[in-house]
Amino acid sequence: MEHKNLVATIYLKDGEAVANPLGKKKSMDPLELATMYNDSGIDKIICFDLSDDDEEHEKNILTIREINRSIDIKTAAGGNIKRLEDVKKFLYAGCIEVVLNGSKPETVDLVREASSRFGAEKILVSIQTIDFLFKTRDFLPETIHELLVMNNDIVGGLENITDIPYILIQDKYDLDEITEKLRSSQIRGIYGNFVNTEKLDVMQLKATLSERGIIMDNFEPKLSWSDLKCNADGLIPVIVQDYQTDKVLMLAYMDEEAFNTTIRIGKMTYYSRSRGEQWIKGMTSGHIQYVKSLTADCDYDTILAKVAQVGGIACHTGAPNCFFNEIVKKEYVERNPLKVLEKVYDVILDRKANPKSGSYTNYLFDKGLDKILKKVGEEAAEIIIASKNTQSDEIVYETADFLYHLMVLMAEKEVSWEDITRELAQR
């Protein structure tokens, strides 16, 4: 049986997030909003483009692209879709699915066309009445992934017409009503105003629904506390890393209660040895750590936690991490590929911000974009020539030259390695 989903929505007007489909009241920054949903345990985000013209449409698509570069969970998008090209733009912006508007006459033909071109698994249709289902009942089940039902009153009629799974609107938080709706085998998830609020503890709701027999996509541990080996105080040390950079943030301890709470609510919870009590990281400071993974070591006596750190501050001193008091340090050559590239890129950025006399990098910046592009082209050609020869060291040398000049171009156009790796991760 499939997991049930909690789906958040982001409404976009002129590239900014607004509070509702009317687009009259601004919400928080769209990237911050998407990141909050991503870290809190939301299963999917649907972005609605409320644009009135092509210029605003492109601006909203750009925002959606930035959202998809910043988060890990899947997204869908819809709004102002008039032709197949608009479907393609949303998919190329990183969305897994596209939502077509069932109330528009052109959608009947567009569903078939989009499904044929991109696959039924990428196509959703939003409906407020059952009229669209009657018009398309002969082919709709084979051409879409699911429905987005925007009107509770049509559920009975919908289920009599089709067995296509759907996501249902649920604006009010009513635990009994939510539980009852999610018991339906045809409903894949719910969305609505209560899901979008910052006050909702998503992981706690998932845990509660799981206790009520609803299968949710929450943490199901493969190891229990009894599988682990505590120290003499009944505690287990936890090494905490940033899940994206692998940077070590802090060391803390868990007891059994903290361990179980962490898994239940999806927020790092520790045992304070000085206070003798459990504490959820960030409940006072706001610097919450959302769990991405927990892994025991070979002896089952230490836990490695990978987390999304809110605010980028893990230490109570206000530092990004707790490890900054240097004891000894030996210089070494960095071999980690991404760290090497980032280090060289940082030097290039520094040359751009603080020009140095005689610097070749500053020479390129001074000559401008055309010169930089010319060098990138020349170095790419050198790789091709080197590849025709038998000496692999020539390829290494020319590729290094190419990457250097490429990074100068990236710095000139304000593109970072993080931007590149995020894009690659989506493919």
N, C-alpha and C positions, 0 to 999 in steps of 0.2 A: 504494500500500500504506500502511496506517495505521501510525503510530508505536506502538511498544510502550511501556507505561507501568510506572513504578515507583510503587507505591501504598503510602502509609503508613496506619497505623490509630491511632486514639485511642480508648481505652476510658474511658467516663465513669461515675463513681459519685458520686451526691450532688453533682453539679456540678463534681467534681474529676477530673483524669486519674489513672487507675490503670494499673499495669504490664501487666495481662493480663485476660482475660475473667472470671477468678475474682474480680477486684475487691478483692483483699486487701492489696495493696501500692501505696502512692501513688507516682505518677510526678512529673514536674515540672509546673509550672503549665500548664494546658491552652492558654492563649494563647501562652505562650513556646514550647511544644512545636509548636503549629501554625505559628508564625512561623519556627521553625527549619526545619521541613519546607518551608515556602513558599520560603524563601530558598536552601535547599540544592539545589534542582532537582527535588524530588519532583513528580510529575505530578498526583496526586490524593490526597486524604485521605478515608478513610472513618471516620466517628465512630460508635461503637457505644454506644448508651444502655443501660446495665445496670440501669436503675431497676426497683424492685419495686412501686411504687405511683404514683398520678397526681401527687402532690406532687413526688416525686423526678423523675418524667418531665418535668414543667414546668421544674424546675431545670436538668436536663441540656439541654433544648431552649434555654433561655436562654444556657447556656454555648456551645452550637453557634452560636447567633445572634451572640454576641460573637466567636467564632472567624471566622465569615464576614465580619464587619466589619473584621477585622484582617489578612486575607490576600488574595492575588490568585488563587490556583489554585482549581480547582473542588473541591467536596466532595460526598460522599454521606453519608447517615446512615440508621441502622436501629436496631431494638430497641424492645421494648414497643409494637409497633404492633398494635392490636386492631381498628381501624376506619379508614374513609377519612379521618376528621378528623385522625388521627395522621399520616397521609401528608401532609396539607395543612400541618400544623404544621411538619414538617421542611422542606418546600419554602418556606414563608413565612419560615423562619429563615435562608434564603439558600442551601440545598443545591440543587445541580443535579440530583441523583438521590436516590432513596430505596430502601433495601434491605429487601425483605420476606423473612421467614424461611420457607423452603420446608418446614421440619419441622412447621410449625403447620397443622392441618387447615383453618383459616379462610383461609389464604393462597390456596388454589385459587380461591375466589370473589373475594377481595380483589384479586388480580392483574388480573382482568378489569375490575373496578370502577375501580381506580386508573388503569389504562391508558386506559380510556374517558374518565375525568374529566381526567387530566393529560397523557396522551400516553405512548406506549410508550418514548420516548427518556428518560423520567425514572424508569423502573422497573427495578430489579435484583432478583434473587432469590438468596439464599444457600442452598446445598445441601450436605449431607454424605453423602447417599445419592442413588441415581437414582430412588427411588420417586416423587418429585414430577414428574420428567420423564415417567414413564409416565402419570400421572394427567392431565397437561396437554399432552401432545404434540400434540393436535389444534389448540390455539389459542395455545400459549406463544410460538412464534416471532414472532407478530404483536403480542404484548402486552408484551414486555420488551425492554430495550436489551441487557443482557448478564447472565451468571450470575456469581456469586461462589462459586467452588468451594473448600470448606473441607476437602477430603479428597483427597489425591493418588491414593488407591487407586481412585477411581471414574472417573478420566480416560478410560480405555479404553472403559468402558461408556457414558460420556457421549457420546463422539464417534461411537459407533455408533448412538445414538438421535437426536441432534440436531446441527445445525451452528450453533447459537447461540454466538456468541463468549463467552469467559469470562476472568475474572481468577483466577489460581491461587495457592493458598497455597504459600509456599516459606520455611520457617523457618530453614534452614541456608544459610550463605553457601558455595556451591560454584559457582565460575565456570563450569566445564564443564557442570554440571547446569542452571544458569540459562540458559546459552546454548542448550543443546539444547531446553529447554522453550519458550523464546521463538521458536525456529524454527518452531513450529507455527503455521499460518495462523489457527487458531481461537483461540489465546491472545492476548488483548489486553494482558495485563500480569501482574505478580506482586506479591504482598504477603506479609508475614510478619515474624517477629521481627527478622531481619537488616536489613530495610528500616528498621525503627523505631529502630535504634541510632544514637546520636549519633556513633559512630566511623565510620559509613559515609560515604565520600566519594562522594556521589551522582553528581556530574558526572564524576568519574574513572571510575566504573563505566559510565556511559553512553558515555563515550569509548571504553572498552575493548570494550564490546558493539558499538559502531558499527564498530570495527576488525575485529570478527568477523562483520560482515555483517548485524547486527541493526539495523533502522531505529529509532532512538531520537529523542525530542524534545530534542535538545541543539543547541548553536549550530552553524549552518552558515553561515559568513561569506560575504557577497557580495563582499567585497574581501579580497585577500590582502596580506601585507606588501609585496610587490613593487609593489602599486598605490599605495602611500603614498610620500611624499617626506620622507626623513630629513634631519636637520640634519648639520652637518659631522662630528659625533661618532657618526653612525649611530643617532640617537635621535629619537623623536617625543614632543612634549609632550602630556600628557593632562589635560584639565580634568575634574574629578570633581564630579558633582552628586548630591544626594539625589533618587531617582526619584519620590518622592511630592511633595516641596515645591519641587523645582528649586533649592534652596539650594546654592550653590557650596561644596564641602567642602575641596578641596585641588587642588594642581597637582603632577604627578609626570611621570616620563619612562618610556617603554618602548623596549626594543630588540626585535629580531625574536623572540628566545627568550621574552621576557616577554609579547609580543603573542600568540604561539601558545599559551603556557601559560594565559594568561587565557581564551582561547576554549575550550581543552580542558577546564579544570577549573571554569570559571564563577566564579572568584574573581579579583579585581583583583590583577595581578602586575606589578611595576615593576622598573626597573633603577636601582639606587642608584649615583649618580655618585660619591658620597664613598667608598663601599666597593668600587665596581667589580664589583658582583654583582647577580644577580636576587633579588628578595624578594617574597614573597606577603604582601600587606597583612594585618596582624592575626594572623599565625601566632605571634607572641610575646605580644602584648597581648590577643588574643582579639577585637579589633575588626575582624573580617573585613569586606570589602566584596564582597557578592555581585553579580554582573553582571546588570543588567536590559537594558541596550542599549549598544552602541558605535557612534558615528557619526563619520565623517570630515567635516572642513569643506570649503569650496568649493575650496581649493587642495590638499587631500589631505595637508596637513602638520601637522595638529593633530587629536586625537581628543577627542570629547566622550563621557564615560562617565557613564551614569546607573546608580546602585548602591543596593542596600539596605545601609545602614551598621549593622552590629551594635554595640549599645551606645551608639549616638548620638555616638561620639567618633571623629573622623577625624584629629585633629592629635596629634603625638607629645607635645605639651605637656599633653595631657589636655583641651584645648578641643574643643568640638563641631566646629569647622572651623578652618582655618589662617589665615583672614582676619579679624584683629581689631585690627591696628595701624593706627589711623586716621591718614590723612595730611591730607586736606581733606574737608569735608562741607558741602554746601549744602542748606538745607531745601527740601523740595518737597512738593507735594500728592500723596499716594498715589492712583493711579487703578485699581490692580489690584483687581477686585471682591472676591475672597476675602480679600485682605490688608486691605481697608477694613473688611469685616465682622468679621474677626478682631480688628482694632484696636479697634473700637467695643465688641466683646464683651469684650475684655480690660479696657477702662475700666469696663464694667458689673460685671465680676467684682471689680475693685479697689474699687468703691463698696460692693459687698456685704461684702467683707472689711474695708474701712476706711471706715466711714460718714463722710460729709462734710455738715456743717450746710448746710441750704438746698438740698441735691441732690434733684431730682425723682426720680432713680433710687432714692435711699434712701427717699423718701416711698412709692414703690411697694412696696419690700421691707418697709417698716414696716407697711403696710396689709395685706400678706399675699397669698396665692394668689388669693383670690376677687377682689380688686381688680385684680390683674394680668390675670386671665382676662377680667374685664369690659372692661378697656382693649383687650386683643387683639381681642375681639369688636367693640367700637366702631370700632376702626381698620379692621378687615376690612370693616365696613359702609360706612365712608367711601370705601374703594377702589371698592366697587360703585357708590356714588353718583357719584364722580368719573368713573368709566368711562362713565356715561350722558351726561356732558357732552362738549363738543367740545375742551376744552383739555387737551392731553396733559401739560402741566406740573402740573396738579392730580393726575393719576394718579401722577406721579413723587413729588410731595410726600407724598401720602397713603400710598404704598407705603413710602417711607422711614420715616414714622411707624409704620407697621405692623411693619416689620422691627425697628425699635428696641424696640417693646413685646414682639415675639416673642422677641428676644434676652434681655430681662429675664425672660421666662418660662423660656427655656432655662437661664439662670443659676440661677433658682430651683429648677429640676428637675434641675440638674447634667447638662445635655445640651450638648455642644459642636458647633461647626461641623464638626469632623472626624467626629463621629458621624453628622451629617446627610449629609455628602458621601459617606461610605462606604455609607450606605444607598442613596442615589441611584445610586451607581456599580453596585450590584447589580441595578438594575432595567432 
